Amino acid sequence: MGATLRALRALVLLSGFYLISLVLLAALAGVDVALYHWGLHGIGAVKIAIVTVLLAVPVVRGMFMLRIPAAEDPAAVEVGEADEPRLWALVREVADASGTHAPARILLTSDVNASVREDAKLLGLRPGPRTLTLGVPLLTGLSEAGLRAVLGHEYGHFTAGDTRLSAIVVRGRAQISRVVEQFHATADGKVADERERQERTAAKRIAKGKKAREVDTRHTGALYRGMARLYTWYARVYLRASLSTARGQEFAADLAAARIAGRDATAAALREIPVLSAAHGFYLDSYATLGLPARTLPPRGQFFGGFGALLTARAGELEDLRAGLPEEPESRYDSHPPMAERVRRVEALPADGRGPEGDGPALALLTDPGHTLTALEEAVLTAEALGFRRTADWPELLNVAMAEGITTARTPLHRALTA
């Protein structure tokens, strides 16, 4: 199925949400028309009319919730060709090998991820300017050959026209989930308001010496929860229908990466990505944020920059992770197939004589990695965090964190040590 046909199918699926809403509104309007036609004007008819209006409100709101917002850039450092000529040269080289044109922008983020975005027109039917997002932790952990494979994968989406569908398929999946979440959030808000109202009433009754009624919010927000259940049902239909397309795109992009970077380099990069993701999460939790209770951060440029040292120090443990890749997707509706299956498919390709090793670490492509890592901190960390004290080195950070832990602990031993 071509990109245009996939875009049209996604559009039809997404329009089903509007169709459900229009059918519900027509049914509610039909009830009111029937009441008027039958000449019912009593209190019962008024109550029914009020109920139809209350039911219509979340439906109409849901239709407006489904609007597709403009794409927003993540917290990142944008680098031009003059800033990072070697990185841009590799990006353009892989683009030429893929038979497509390079993106207009490159954004460096703090995530273990790489992605492409195309701001397409006419619901994805016409191409638009492209943005490549690269996570600095990927550059830290991958070789240049591995980065070439990652870029080849992303350009595989470009050549297949997948990125043009982001306005419908990708955002459609996100927006449908947003609609359901908004209905639940509204219901939860009404429950909280009703609980607060009943608790105030109960407090007043108790103050007057009267018996307070038990707080009961079982029926509060029922209309919104009912709408959420209906839209959840269709969301599952939409996600299931778009899942095979999304996963098929990932397999095709892996094949494109193997053609550009080589079978072994692509398989090695795929194996490395979940390892880097797990290691980076561990690094942030156990090292980079170690001094937060004492309002202290690692040396400037090392909040993200220390990740490379962890990869070197824990090389043996990481090797074990590479041997056990995830066999199941992260969620039932995850658009990415299990990594183990992706690796098996790539490794089953014929040998092409190209090994997994590259010309060095991908981070070395940056003109001044230290400057980029410092700029990334300024782009990602909050203003409050940027104002924290910086240590001179990592041992000092450990000492500060340990001292803060002893000071705040409440056991007799800790109190004796700080007396």
PAPAZA-640665 format. One record per residue (C-alpha): chain; x negated, y negated, z negated. Coordinates in pm, 1 decimal, decimal comma. Each point is the difference from the previous one (the first is absolute). Layout:
N
unit A | u X | v Y | w Z
...
***
This chain:
419
unit A | u 0,0 | v 0,0 | w 0,0
unit A | u -146,9 | v -337,0 | w 105,6
unit A | u -43,7 | v -303,0 | w -222,5
unit A | u 303,0 | v -179,3 | w 146,6
unit A | u 227,5 | v 300,4 | w -49,2
unit A | u -125,2 | v 43,2 | w -357,2
unit A | u 67,7 | v -367,7 | w -62,4
unit A | u 353,8 | v 34,1 | w 136,7
unit A | u 66,4 | v 312,3 | w -210,7
unit A | u -125,7 | v -178,3 | w -309,9
unit A | u 221,1 | v -297,6 | w 83,0
unit A | u 305,3 | v 224,7 | w 35,8
unit A | u -75,3 | v 166,2 | w -334,1
unit A | u -46,4 | v -334,0 | w -170,0
unit A | u 323,1 | v -135,5 | w 149,3
unit A | u 179,4 | v 285,7 | w -177,8
unit A | u -42,1 | v -195,0 | w -323,8
unit A | u 188,4 | v -293,0 | w 148,6
unit A | u 261,0 | v 235,8 | w 143,4
unit A | u 66,7 | v 150,9 | w -343,8
unit A | u 36,3 | v -348,7 | w -144,9
unit A | u 236,8 | v -114,2 | w 274,9
unit A | u 215,1 | v 312,2 | w -38,3
unit A | u 23,2 | v -55,9 | w -376,4
unit A | u 91,9 | v -365,7 | w 46,2
unit A | u 261,7 | v 93,6 | w 260,5
unit A | u 149,5 | v 258,2 | w -237,3
unit A | u 17,2 | v -250,1 | w -286,6
unit A | u 152,7 | v -263,8 | w 226,9
unit A | u 250,4 | v 261,7 | w 116,8
unit A | u 112,9 | v 55,3 | w -357,7
unit A | u 66,4 | v -373,0 | w -43,2
unit A | u 183,2 | v -20,9 | w 333,4
unit A | u 214,5 | v 298,0 | w -96,3
unit A | u 92,3 | v -164,7 | w -330,3
unit A | u 104,2 | v -315,0 | w 184,1
unit A | u 185,6 | v 197,2 | w 268,4
unit A | u 196,0 | v 195,6 | w -259,1
unit A | u 86,5 | v -317,5 | w -182,2
unit A | u -164,4 | v 101,3 | w -327,8
unit A | u -70,8 | v -311,5 | w -208,1
unit A | u 23,1 | v 125,1 | w -358,5
unit A | u -270,8 | v 25,6 | w -261,0
unit A | u -97,1 | v 343,6 | w 127,1
unit A | u -59,6 | v -133,0 | w 350,1
unit A | u -207,4 | v -285,8 | w -139,2
unit A | u -217,5 | v 244,1 | w -193,6
unit A | u -51,6 | v 212,2 | w 310,7
unit A | u -95,3 | v -308,5 | w 200,8
unit A | u -253,0 | v -100,8 | w -267,7
unit A | u -151,5 | v 348,4 | w 6,0
unit A | u -38,8 | v -12,5 | w 380,3
unit A | u -179,7 | v -333,4 | w -28,6
unit A | u -229,8 | v 133,9 | w -270,2
unit A | u -78,6 | v 299,6 | w 218,6
unit A | u -65,3 | v -222,0 | w 302,2
unit A | u -252,1 | v -219,0 | w -182,1
unit A | u -276,2 | v 264,2 | w -35,2
unit A | u 66,5 | v 118,6 | w 356,2
unit A | u -49,0 | v -348,5 | w 144,1
unit A | u -302,3 | v -59,1 | w -219,3
unit A | u -145,7 | v 330,0 | w 119,2
unit A | u 32,1 | v -111,7 | w 362,9
unit A | u -199,7 | v -313,3 | w -75,2
unit A | u -255,1 | v 198,5 | w -201,9
unit A | u -78,6 | v 203,1 | w 309,6
unit A | u -149,6 | v -296,2 | w 184,1
unit A | u -359,0 | v 64,1 | w 112,9
unit A | u -234,9 | v -254,2 | w -157,6
unit A | u -311,7 | v -133,2 | w 165,3
unit A | u -306,7 | v 209,5 | w -66,4
unit A | u -217,7 | v -131,7 | w -280,5
unit A | u -375,0 | v 35,3 | w -34,6
unit A | u -131,0 | v 185,6 | w -306,5
unit A | u -247,4 | v -160,4 | w -237,9
unit A | u -310,3 | v 14,1 | w 217,6
unit A | u -304,0 | v -171,5 | w 144,4
unit A | u 41,1 | v -82,6 | w 367,9
unit A | u -326,5 | v 28,6 | w 193,8
unit A | u -60,7 | v -144,9 | w 342,1
unit A | u -248,8 | v 117,7 | w 258,6
unit A | u -245,4 | v -270,1 | w -103,7
unit A | u 20,5 | v 121,3 | w -361,1
unit A | u -48,5 | v 372,0 | w 66,5
unit A | u -141,3 | v 52,3 | w 352,0
unit A | u -108,2 | v 364,1 | w -56,0
unit A | u 340,6 | v 104,4 | w -134,9
unit A | u 178,5 | v -175,1 | w 284,0
unit A | u -237,7 | v 161,4 | w 252,1
unit A | u 94,1 | v 345,9 | w -129,1
unit A | u 369,0 | v -90,9 | w 1,6
unit A | u -21,6 | v -114,9 | w 361,6
unit A | u -209,9 | v 302,4 | w 101,2
unit A | u 260,5 | v 243,6 | w -133,2
unit A | u 277,4 | v -205,4 | w 159,9
unit A | u -169,3 | v 25,9 | w 340,0
unit A | u -51,3 | v 374,9 | w -44,2
unit A | u 368,2 | v 34,2 | w -91,9
unit A | u 117,4 | v -186,0 | w 307,9
unit A | u 168,9 | v -279,0 | w -192,4
unit A | u -85,1 | v -351,9 | w -107,8
unit A | u -141,9 | v -92,8 | w -337,8
unit A | u 211,6 | v -163,3 | w -272,2
unit A | u 10,3 | v -376,1 | w -31,1
unit A | u -76,8 | v 10,1 | w -372,1
unit A | u -185,7 | v 215,5 | w -253,8
unit A | u 100,9 | v -9,8 | w -365,8
unit A | u -218,5 | v 157,5 | w -270,3
unit A | u 197,8 | v 122,6 | w -302,3
unit A | u -67,5 | v 176,7 | w -330,2
unit A | u 199,7 | v 312,4 | w 94,5
unit A | u -128,0 | v 340,1 | w 109,8
unit A | u 187,2 | v -34,6 | w 323,4
unit A | u -10,8 | v -114,6 | w 359,5
unit A | u 300,0 | v -105,3 | w 204,1
unit A | u 105,2 | v -180,8 | w 311,9
unit A | u 288,4 | v -236,3 | w 44,8
unit A | u 143,5 | v -138,5 | w 317,7
unit A | u 234,6 | v -296,8 | w -27,3
unit A | u 210,0 | v 122,2 | w 288,7
unit A | u 289,3 | v -182,8 | w 163,2
unit A | u 350,5 | v 113,6 | w 91,2
unit A | u 16,8 | v 261,9 | w -276,7
unit A | u -322,9 | v 163,5 | w 110,7
unit A | u 77,8 | v 15,7 | w 370,6
unit A | u -263,4 | v -263,2 | w 85,2
unit A | u -357,8 | v 0,6 | w -136,3
unit A | u -136,0 | v -276,4 | w -222,2
unit A | u -317,1 | v -111,0 | w -179,2
unit A | u -174,9 | v 271,0 | w -200,0
unit A | u -155,4 | v 1,2 | w -347,1
unit A | u -246,2 | v 260,4 | w -129,1
unit A | u -16,9 | v 46,4 | w -378,2
unit A | u -306,3 | v 174,6 | w -142,3
unit A | u -52,7 | v 89,1 | w -363,9
unit A | u -347,5 | v -86,2 | w -131,2
unit A | u -0,2 | v 323,8 | w -209,7
unit A | u 25,1 | v 187,7 | w 331,4
unit A | u -303,7 | v -187,5 | w 130,2
unit A | u -177,9 | v 84,7 | w -324,8
unit A | u 67,9 | v 373,8 | w 17,3
unit A | u -4,5 | v 75,1 | w 373,9
unit A | u -287,3 | v 23,5 | w 242,6
unit A | u 4,9 | v -204,5 | w 317,1
unit A | u 112,1 | v 313,4 | w 185,7
unit A | u 282,1 | v 43,7 | w -249,6
unit A | u 109,5 | v -358,3 | w 49,5
unit A | u -7,4 | v 52,9 | w 376,2
unit A | u 236,2 | v 295,7 | w -50,3
unit A | u 232,9 | v -209,1 | w -216,9
unit A | u 6,0 | v -273,7 | w 263,9
unit A | u 59,8 | v 259,0 | w 270,8
unit A | u 300,1 | v 126,3 | w -196,1
unit A | u 143,1 | v -349,4 | w -34,9
unit A | u -57,7 | v -77,3 | w 367,6
unit A | u 175,9 | v 327,1 | w 74,3
unit A | u 312,2 | v -169,1 | w -134,8
unit A | u -64,0 | v -294,6 | w 229,5
unit A | u -41,1 | v 209,6 | w 315,5
unit A | u 313,8 | v 201,0 | w -76,0
unit A | u 199,8 | v -316,4 | w -59,1
unit A | u 73,8 | v 104,7 | w -360,1
unit A | u -87,4 | v -338,8 | w -147,4
unit A | u 266,8 | v -163,3 | w 213,2
unit A | u 254,0 | v 206,5 | w -193,3
unit A | u -102,7 | v -140,7 | w -336,7
unit A | u 273,6 | v -262,3 | w 18,4
unit A | u 256,1 | v 280,0 | w 11,1
unit A | u -133,4 | v 334,6 | w -125,9
unit A | u -244,0 | v -108,4 | w -270,5
unit A | u 185,0 | v -306,1 | w -121,4
unit A | u 329,9 | v 177,7 | w 49,5
unit A | u -107,0 | v 275,4 | w -240,3
unit A | u -114,6 | v -261,4 | w -251,4
unit A | u 308,9 | v -216,7 | w 35,1
unit A | u 244,8 | v 287,4 | w -39,3
unit A | u -169,9 | v 90,4 | w -326,0
unit A | u 19,8 | v -365,9 | w -98,2
unit A | u 376,3 | v -7,9 | w 54,0
unit A | u 55,8 | v 301,2 | w -225,0
unit A | u -232,7 | v -141,0 | w -266,6
unit A | u 181,3 | v -333,9 | w 10,2
unit A | u 337,6 | v 164,0 | w -58,7
unit A | u -139,8 | v 190,3 | w -298,0
unit A | u -172,0 | v -312,9 | w -132,2
unit A | u 325,5 | v -193,8 | w 20,4
unit A | u 184,4 | v 276,7 | w -182,0
unit A | u -269,9 | v 14,3 | w -269,2
unit A | u 18,2 | v -377,3 | w -40,3
unit A | u 374,6 | v 11,8 | w -50,0
unit A | u -41,3 | v 278,6 | w -256,3
unit A | u -256,9 | v -206,9 | w -189,5
unit A | u 226,3 | v -308,1 | w 4,6
unit A | u 299,5 | v 201,7 | w -116,2
unit A | u -201,4 | v 165,8 | w -275,7
unit A | u -121,8 | v -338,8 | w -121,0
unit A | u 356,5 | v -136,4 | w 3,4
unit A | u 135,4 | v 295,0 | w -196,3
unit A | u -286,3 | v -18,6 | w -249,4
unit A | u 69,6 | v -370,7 | w -60,8
unit A | u 368,1 | v 77,4 | w -51,3
unit A | u -88,5 | v 283,7 | w -239,1
unit A | u -233,3 | v -227,2 | w -196,8
unit A | u 275,1 | v -258,9 | w -40,5
unit A | u 246,6 | v 262,9 | w -122,2
unit A | u -252,0 | v 134,5 | w -250,9
unit A | u -68,4 | v -352,7 | w -123,0
unit A | u 372,8 | v -35,9 | w -69,1
unit A | u 6,3 | v 329,6 | w -189,6
unit A | u 178,0 | v 184,8 | w 276,7
unit A | u -88,9 | v 332,8 | w 158,0
unit A | u -188,7 | v -36,1 | w 326,6
unit A | u 87,2 | v 205,0 | w 304,2
unit A | u -256,0 | v 234,2 | w 148,2
unit A | u -182,7 | v -147,9 | w 298,5
unit A | u 128,9 | v 169,4 | w 316,8
unit A | u -139,0 | v -89,8 | w 344,2
unit A | u 84,2 | v 325,0 | w 177,7
unit A | u 224,3 | v -164,4 | w 260,0
unit A | u -195,7 | v -322,2 | w 42,2
unit A | u -162,0 | v -37,0 | w 341,5
unit A | u 185,2 | v 303,8 | w 133,4
unit A | u 82,8 | v -176,4 | w 327,6
unit A | u -363,9 | v -72,0 | w 71,4
unit A | u -108,8 | v 349,6 | w -95,5
unit A | u 265,1 | v 139,4 | w 232,1
unit A | u -134,0 | v -209,1 | w 286,8
unit A | u -353,0 | v 112,0 | w -87,2
unit A | u 102,7 | v 365,9 | w 25,3
unit A | u 154,2 | v -56,2 | w 342,0
unit A | u -302,9 | v -182,8 | w 135,6
unit A | u -233,9 | v 251,8 | w -162,3
unit A | u 168,6 | v 274,8 | w 199,4
unit A | u -60,7 | v -182,4 | w 327,0
unit A | u -352,6 | v -95,6 | w -106,7
unit A | u -79,7 | v 371,3 | w -25,1
unit A | u 141,7 | v 53,8 | w 349,3
unit A | u -211,8 | v -286,0 | w 135,4
unit A | u -318,1 | v 111,8 | w -175,9
unit A | u 41,3 | v 361,4 | w 114,7
unit A | u 65,6 | v -110,9 | w 357,8
unit A | u -305,5 | v -228,0 | w 10,7
unit A | u -229,3 | v 237,7 | w -190,9
unit A | u -92,4 | v 229,0 | w 289,4
unit A | u -81,1 | v -299,9 | w 217,2
unit A | u -215,2 | v -159,0 | w -269,7
unit A | u -196,4 | v 318,5 | w -72,2
unit A | u -38,7 | v 79,6 | w 366,9
unit A | u -156,5 | v -343,8 | w 45,2
unit A | u -256,4 | v 80,9 | w -269,9
unit A | u -101,6 | v 329,0 | w 164,2
unit A | u -32,8 | v -172,1 | w 338,0
unit A | u -211,2 | v -277,1 | w -154,4
unit A | u -230,6 | v 261,7 | w -156,5
unit A | u -55,4 | v 151,5 | w 344,5
unit A | u -83,0 | v -344,4 | w 134,6
unit A | u -251,3 | v -47,5 | w -283,5
unit A | u -167,1 | v 333,4 | w 77,8
unit A | u -32,5 | v -98,3 | w 365,4
unit A | u -162,5 | v -332,6 | w -91,0
unit A | u -215,5 | v 90,7 | w -301,9
unit A | u -39,6 | v 375,3 | w 36,2
unit A | u 171,3 | v 296,7 | w -160,2
unit A | u -235,4 | v 38,7 | w -296,0
unit A | u -16,5 | v -371,2 | w -87,9
unit A | u 379,5 | v -22,6 | w 10,0
unit A | u 48,2 | v 307,3 | w -218,6
unit A | u -259,9 | v -130,1 | w -246,5
unit A | u 168,8 | v -340,1 | w -18,6
unit A | u 341,1 | v 159,2 | w -59,8
unit A | u -148,1 | v 212,6 | w -279,5
unit A | u -162,2 | v -304,8 | w -155,1
unit A | u 301,6 | v -231,0 | w -14,8
unit A | u 196,8 | v 178,6 | w -280,1
unit A | u -326,2 | v 45,3 | w -192,0
unit A | u -76,4 | v -370,8 | w 23,6
unit A | u 356,4 | v -82,8 | w -102,5
unit A | u -21,0 | v 212,4 | w -315,1
unit A | u -349,5 | v -123,6 | w -83,6
unit A | u 94,9 | v -363,8 | w 48,7
unit A | u 298,9 | v 30,8 | w -230,7
unit A | u -222,7 | v 158,5 | w -263,2
unit A | u -261,9 | v -271,8 | w 46,5
unit A | u 250,0 | v -283,0 | w -47,2
unit A | u 158,6 | v 158,6 | w -307,9
unit A | u -322,0 | v 111,0 | w -171,9
unit A | u -263,9 | v -250,5 | w 105,8
unit A | u 110,7 | v -318,8 | w 175,7
unit A | u 272,2 | v -77,8 | w -255,9
unit A | u -194,3 | v 125,8 | w -301,4
unit A | u -39,4 | v -347,3 | w -147,8
unit A | u 351,7 | v -132,9 | w 58,2
unit A | u 101,9 | v 25,7 | w -371,1
unit A | u -295,1 | v -230,6 | w -73,8
unit A | u 85,6 | v -223,6 | w 299,1
unit A | u -328,9 | v 98,5 | w 161,0
unit A | u -78,8 | v 119,0 | w 352,7
unit A | u -303,7 | v 163,7 | w 163,6
unit A | u -263,3 | v -222,2 | w 161,4
unit A | u 126,4 | v -216,2 | w 281,9
unit A | u 46,6 | v 206,3 | w 315,2
unit A | u -7,2 | v 327,8 | w -195,5
unit A | u 370,1 | v 38,7 | w -80,6
unit A | u 34,5 | v 177,3 | w 335,2
unit A | u -371,4 | v 20,3 | w 75,3
unit A | u -76,1 | v 252,2 | w -274,2
unit A | u 202,0 | v 265,9 | w 180,1
unit A | u -300,6 | v 103,0 | w 208,0
unit A | u -203,5 | v 73,8 | w -313,4
unit A | u 278,0 | v 226,6 | w -129,5
unit A | u 6,3 | v 193,6 | w 328,3
unit A | u -373,3 | v 62,5 | w -34,0
unit A | u 15,0 | v 93,6 | w -368,5
unit A | u 297,6 | v 237,0 | w 41,2
unit A | u -102,7 | v 157,0 | w 331,7
unit A | u 18,2 | v 355,9 | w -133,5
unit A | u 349,8 | v -38,7 | w -140,3
unit A | u 121,5 | v -163,1 | w 321,1
unit A | u -124,7 | v 295,2 | w 202,2
unit A | u 246,3 | v 222,0 | w -186,2
unit A | u 284,5 | v -235,8 | w 95,6
unit A | u -92,9 | v 21,2 | w 367,8
unit A | u 50,5 | v 376,4 | w -9,4
unit A | u 357,7 | v -24,3 | w -127,7
unit A | u 206,4 | v -222,7 | w 225,8
unit A | u 371,2 | v -68,8 | w -66,4
unit A | u 219,9 | v 268,2 | w 159,1
unit A | u 323,3 | v -191,5 | w -53,9
unit A | u 102,9 | v -354,5 | w 97,8
unit A | u 6,7 | v -259,3 | w -276,5
unit A | u 378,5 | v -14,1 | w 23,9
unit A | u 277,0 | v 176,4 | w 187,3
unit A | u 31,7 | v -290,3 | w 243,3
unit A | u -368,9 | v -94,1 | w 24,9
unit A | u -75,5 | v -104,4 | w 357,9
unit A | u -347,7 | v 157,9 | w -23,6
unit A | u -36,9 | v 380,3 | w 28,7
unit A | u -197,0 | v 183,4 | w -271,2
unit A | u -370,6 | v -77,4 | w 32,3
unit A | u -94,1 | v 369,5 | w -1,8
unit A | u 215,4 | v 60,8 | w 308,2
unit A | u -147,2 | v -302,0 | w 178,2
unit A | u -354,5 | v 121,7 | w -67,5
unit A | u 82,2 | v 354,1 | w 117,0
unit A | u 136,8 | v -131,0 | w 327,5
unit A | u -307,8 | v -211,7 | w 65,0
unit A | u -245,4 | v 274,7 | w -96,8
unit A | u 180,3 | v 239,6 | w 235,7
unit A | u -99,2 | v -218,4 | w 296,7
unit A | u -287,9 | v 119,9 | w 220,7
unit A | u -347,9 | v -104,9 | w -111,2
unit A | u -119,3 | v -311,8 | w 182,1
unit A | u -365,5 | v -5,9 | w -103,9
unit A | u 40,3 | v -308,7 | w -217,5
unit A | u -83,8 | v 35,9 | w -368,5
unit A | u 169,5 | v -172,8 | w -295,5
unit A | u -298,0 | v -219,7 | w -86,3
unit A | u -8,6 | v -363,4 | w 110,4
unit A | u -256,2 | v -278,3 | w 8,8
unit A | u 33,2 | v -79,4 | w -369,1
unit A | u 262,1 | v -117,0 | w -249,6
unit A | u 283,5 | v -200,9 | w 147,6
unit A | u -44,2 | v -269,7 | w -265,6
unit A | u -335,3 | v -85,9 | w 160,1
unit A | u 193,4 | v -133,5 | w 300,5
unit A | u 86,5 | v -304,6 | w -209,7
unit A | u -240,4 | v -292,3 | w 27,3
unit A | u -5,8 | v -59,5 | w -376,5
unit A | u 190,9 | v 272,3 | w -192,1
unit A | u -54,4 | v -177,5 | w -333,0
unit A | u 156,4 | v -319,5 | w 129,5
unit A | u 297,6 | v 192,2 | w 142,1
unit A | u 56,8 | v 188,9 | w -326,7
unit A | u -4,2 | v -328,3 | w -194,2
unit A | u 243,8 | v -158,5 | w 244,9
unit A | u 224,2 | v 305,5 | w -32,7
unit A | u 18,0 | v -47,1 | w -377,6
unit A | u 109,1 | v -359,4 | w 50,9
unit A | u 268,2 | v 110,6 | w 245,7
unit A | u 139,3 | v 292,9 | w -201,6
unit A | u -40,2 | v -75,4 | w -371,4
unit A | u 240,9 | v -231,1 | w -179,1
unit A | u -102,1 | v -351,0 | w -99,2
unit A | u 1,6 | v 109,2 | w -364,3
unit A | u -234,0 | v 293,9 | w 66,8
unit A | u -235,5 | v -217,8 | w 202,8
unit A | u -36,0 | v -218,7 | w -308,4
unit A | u -121,4 | v 289,1 | w -219,3
unit A | u -356,3 | v 15,0 | w -121,5
unit A | u -252,2 | v 184,4 | w 222,5
unit A | u -270,8 | v 223,1 | w -140,6
unit A | u -356,9 | v -1,8 | w 126,8
unit A | u 2,4 | v 374,5 | w 69,1
unit A | u 200,5 | v 319,5 | w -54,1
unit A | u -164,8 | v 99,6 | w -334,1
unit A | u 106,4 | v -334,8 | w -144,3
unit A | u 357,3 | v 64,0 | w 116,5
unit A | u -3,8 | v 336,1 | w -178,9
unit A | u -126,3 | v -163,6 | w -320,6
unit A | u 269,3 | v -268,6 | w 15,6
unit A | u 273,2 | v 260,5 | w 56,8
unit A | u -122,6 | v 217,7 | w -287,3
unit A | u -19,9 | v -297,8 | w -235,4
unit A | u 353,8 | v -103,0 | w 90,5
unit A | u 121,6 | v 355,6 | w -58,9
unit A | u -155,0 | v 12,2 | w -344,4
unit A | u 135,4 | v -342,6 | w -91,9
unit A | u 357,7 | v 79,8 | w 97,2
unit A | u 10,8 | v 356,0 | w -138,4
unit A | u 194,8 | v 54,7 | w -322,8
unit A | u -141,9 | v 323,9 | w -145,4
unit A | u -181,2 | v -16,1 | w -339,4
unit A | u -329,0 | v 88,2 | w 168,6
unit A | u 31,7 | v -282,2 | w 250,1
unit A | u 97,0 | v -245,9 | w -272,8
unit A | u -310,2 | v 103,3 | w -198,5
unit A | u -225,3 | v -48,4 | w 303,9
unit A | u 133,3 | v -351,5 | w 59,2
unit A | u 3,9 | v -107,7 | w -366,0
***
